[in-house]
Amino acid sequence: MMKRKVLNKIMAAALAAAVFLLTACAGAGPKTLSDEYVTVENYQGVEIEKADAGEVTEEDIDLVVDHMMQGYTAQHDLPEDTQITDEIVKETMSDKAQTVEEYRQELRKQIEETKKKAVRTEEETRVWEKVMDNSEVKEYPKDRLKEIKGNLVDLYTTYAQQEGMEYEEYMKAIKMEDSDLDEAAEASLKQELVANIIADKYGLKPSEQDFRQALEDYAAEYKFSTVELLLKTVSEDEMRQMVIRDKVKSWLTDRCKYVEGSGEAEDGDKAGDVGKAEDTEADKEAGDDKDSDE
């Protein structure tokens, strides 16, 4: 089940160290990029609305504390209404905080950081969607398209095996047809073509050292104990394309324009605070340690 969740996240991304410049939003470089496969227009200075989730509230912190205490009480076979104390904080919850109040302040900083990362991800997604809308595929490389579809078939075959079903039976159960995989493969390849033409133009393809560091980061994010286990699930070539796409998305977002409700635009290096938070680091540490080869 863990592998399935990881694969879902990675495939969703597949089917979905930049520097801030003072003149970035002016969109230096050609407005149109084109090769034999794809044309991309108006990819710099894309206008998006700011993502903003507001301030971290005491209720936000309470939710994390409650979640942490649920794990603590279950582990120590204590009543569910056991309240957090300074001793519990020092014993289990934190390496630095000595009191409940200090721990709450530590959580506040973690939530703020998580929200900043979440808003960046949301804004990158908004920019990327607009760039994809401004892009047109002239022709799909046939061999690569076939390869991507084959990877999707392999993915759903794995899902079927996990459910104890045959591939055809499983696809019927989830109401997916072969034509759906064709569309998914084309959508994935379009993103790849767009990312590569921009990366080639602006030198955004990672060095081998950067790529290896990115693999370490992805392995940690998707709860793989090692990079080797990650690469058993997703091929190195697919991961390389994912790294390129993410770097291009970040580069484009650094050059976007933030549009307020009044219609005025702000430079991309004046991003607002945070969007909707995902799990805090404390949440992640509270969960059971899960090896990806389970």
C-alpha positions in Angstrom: 0.0 0.0 0.0 2.9 2.3 0.7 4.4 1.8 -2.7 1.0 2.5 -4.2 0.7 5.9 -2.5 4.2 6.8 -3.5 3.6 5.8 -7.1 0.4 7.8 -7.2 2.2 10.9 -6.0 5.0 10.4 -8.6 2.6 9.7 -11.5 0.4 12.6 -10.5 3.4 14.8 -10.8 4.3 13.2 -14.2 0.7 13.9 -15.4 1.1 17.4 -13.8 18.2 26.5 -7.6 16.6 29.2 -9.4 18.0 32.8 -8.9 15.7 35.8 -8.4 16.6 38.6 -10.8 15.5 42.2 -10.5 14.4 42.3 -14.1 13.0 38.7 -14.1 9.3 39.6 -14.7 10.2 41.5 -17.8 10.7 38.1 -19.3 14.2 38.2 -20.8 14.6 35.9 -23.7 12.4 35.0 -26.7 8.6 35.0 -26.2 8.3 31.9 -28.4 10.3 28.6 -28.3 9.8 26.0 -31.0 11.4 22.8 -32.2 10.2 19.9 -34.3 7.8 18.6 -31.6 6.4 21.6 -29.6 5.9 25.4 -29.6 5.8 27.3 -26.4 4.6 30.9 -26.2 4.5 33.6 -23.5 6.1 31.4 -20.9 7.8 34.2 -18.9 6.0 36.8 -16.9 3.0 34.6 -16.5 0.3 36.2 -14.4 -1.1 34.3 -11.4 -2.9 35.2 -8.2 -1.0 34.9 -4.9 -1.6 31.9 -2.8 -2.2 33.0 0.8 -3.3 31.0 3.7 -3.0 33.7 6.4 -1.3 33.5 9.8 -0.6 30.4 11.8 -3.3 30.2 14.5 -3.4 28.6 17.9 -6.0 26.2 16.4 -3.4 25.1 13.8 -0.9 24.3 16.6 -3.6 22.5 18.7 -4.3 20.2 15.8 -0.6 19.2 15.6 -0.3 18.7 19.3 -3.5 16.6 19.4 -2.1 14.5 16.5 1.2 14.0 18.4 -0.6 13.1 21.6 -2.7 10.5 19.8 0.5 8.7 18.8 2.0 9.1 22.3 -1.0 7.8 24.2 -1.4 4.8 21.8 2.3 4.0 22.1 2.3 4.1 25.9 -1.2 2.6 26.4 -2.5 5.8 28.1 -6.0 7.3 28.2 -6.8 9.2 25.0 -7.5 12.4 27.0 -4.0 12.5 28.5 -2.8 16.1 28.3 0.7 17.1 27.1 3.1 18.0 29.8 6.6 19.4 30.0 7.9 15.9 30.8 6.3 14.5 27.7 7.8 17.2 25.6 11.3 16.5 26.9 10.9 12.8 26.8 9.4 12.4 23.3 8.3 15.4 21.4 11.4 17.6 20.9 15.2 17.6 21.1 15.3 21.3 22.0 12.0 22.4 23.7 11.9 21.9 27.5 8.3 23.1 28.1 4.9 22.8 26.4 5.1 26.5 25.5 8.5 26.2 23.9 7.2 23.2 22.0 4.2 25.1 20.7 6.6 27.9 19.5 8.7 25.3 17.8 5.6 23.9 16.1 4.6 27.4 15.0 7.9 27.8 13.1 7.5 24.4 11.5 4.0 25.1 10.4 5.1 28.5 9.0 7.9 26.8 7.0 5.5 24.1 5.8 3.1 26.7 4.6 5.8 28.6 2.7 6.7 25.4 0.9 3.1 24.7 0.2 2.4 28.1 -1.3 5.4 27.8 -3.5 4.2 24.5 -4.8 0.7 25.9 -5.4 2.1 28.9 -7.3 4.4 26.7 -9.4 1.4 24.6 -10.3 -0.6 27.7 -11.4 2.3 29.0 -13.5 2.9 25.6 -15.1 -0.8 25.2 -16.0 -0.7 28.5 -17.9 2.5 27.6 -19.6 1.0 24.3 -20.7 -2.1 26.2 -22.0 0.3 28.4 -24.0 2.0 25.3 -25.6 1.1 23.2 -28.6 2.5 19.9 -29.6 3.2 19.5 -33.3 4.0 15.9 -33.1 4.6 13.3 -30.4 7.9 11.4 -30.6 6.4 7.9 -31.3 9.0 5.8 -29.5 8.9 8.0 -26.4 5.1 8.0 -26.4 5.0 4.2 -26.6 7.5 4.0 -23.7 5.4 6.3 -21.5 2.3 4.4 -22.2 4.1 1.1 -21.4 5.2 2.6 -18.1 1.5 3.4 -17.3 0.5 -0.1 -18.2 3.2 -1.5 -15.9 1.9 0.8 -13.2 -1.7 -0.3 -13.4 -0.6 -3.9 -13.7 1.2 -3.5 -10.4 -2.0 -2.0 -8.9 -4.0 -5.0 -10.2 -1.5 -7.5 -8.7 -1.8 -5.7 -5.3 -5.6 -6.2 -5.5 -5.2 -9.8 -6.5 -6.8 -9.1 -9.9 -5.9 -9.4 -13.6 -5.0 -6.3 -15.4 -8.1 -6.2 -17.7 -10.4 -7.0 -14.7 -8.8 -4.2 -12.6 -9.1 -1.6 -15.4 -12.7 -2.4 -15.9 -13.3 -2.1 -12.1 -11.8 1.4 -12.0 -13.6 2.3 -15.3 -10.4 3.1 -17.2 -10.0 2.2 -20.9 -7.0 2.0 -23.1 -7.8 5.3 -24.6 -7.5 6.9 -21.2 -3.9 5.7 -21.0 -3.3 7.1 -24.4 -4.5 10.5 -23.2 -2.5 10.3 -20.0 0.7 9.4 -21.9 0.2 12.3 -24.3 -0.4 14.7 -21.4 2.8 13.4 -19.6 4.9 13.7 -22.8 3.6 17.2 -23.5 4.9 18.3 -20.1 8.2 16.6 -20.9 8.6 18.3 -24.3 7.8 21.7 -22.9 10.1 21.3 -19.9 13.0 20.1 -22.1 12.8 22.9 -24.6 12.9 25.5 -21.9 15.6 23.7 -20.0 17.7 23.4 -23.1 17.3 27.1 -23.9 18.2 28.4 -20.5 20.7 25.7 -19.3 18.4 24.4 -16.6 19.2 20.7 -16.9 20.8 19.5 -13.7 24.4 18.4 -13.4 25.0 14.9 -12.3 25.8 16.1 -8.8 22.5 18.1 -8.7 20.6 15.1 -10.0 22.0 12.8 -7.3 21.1 15.3 -4.6 17.6 15.6 -6.1 17.2 11.8 -5.9 18.2 12.0 -2.2 15.5 14.6 -1.7 12.8 12.7 -3.5 13.7 9.5 -1.6 13.2 11.3 1.7 10.0 13.0 0.5 8.4 9.8 -0.7 9.5 7.8 2.4 12.1 5.5 0.6 14.9 4.5 2.9 17.4 4.6 0.1 17.7 6.1 -3.4 18.2 2.5 -4.7 14.7 1.6 -3.5 13.3 4.7 -5.2 14.9 3.7 -8.5 13.5 0.2 -8.3 10.0 1.8 -8.3 10.7 4.6 -10.8 13.4 4.4 -13.5 16.3 6.8 -13.4 15.3 8.3 -16.8 11.8 9.1 -15.4 13.3 10.6 -12.3 15.6 12.7 -14.4 12.7 14.1 -16.4 10.9 14.8 -13.1 13.9 16.8 -11.8 14.1 18.8 -15.0 10.4 19.6 -15.0 10.5 20.7 -11.3 13.5 22.9 -12.0 11.8 24.5 -15.0 8.6 25.1 -13.0 10.6 26.8 -10.3 12.5 29.0 -12.8 9.3 30.0 -14.5 7.6 30.9 -11.1 10.6 33.1 -10.2 9.7 35.1 -13.4 5.9 35.3 -12.9 3.8 38.3 -12.0 1.4 38.2 -9.0 -1.9 39.8 -9.8 -3.9 41.2 -7.0 -7.7 41.6 -6.9 -7.3 45.1 -8.2 -5.6 43.8 -11.3 -2.2 45.2 -10.5 0.8 43.0 -10.9 3.8 42.6 -8.6 7.2 41.3 -9.4 7.8 37.5 -8.9 10.4 38.2 -6.2 7.7 39.7 -4.0 5.8 36.5 -3.3 3.3 36.6 -0.6 3.3 34.5 2.5 2.0 31.1 2.7 -0.7 28.8 1.2 -2.4 25.9 2.6 -0.2 23.8 4.9 0.6 20.2 4.4 2.1 17.9 7.1 4.5 19.6 9.4 7.9 18.0 10.1 6.5 17.0 13.5 3.6 15.2 11.8 6.0 13.3 9.6 8.1 12.3 12.6 5.0 11.2 14.5 4.0 8.7 11.8 5.2 5.2 11.8 8.5 4.7 10.1 7.6 3.1 6.8 10.1 1.4 4.6 9.2 1.6 1.0 9.9 -2.1 0.4 7.0 -3.1 2.7 
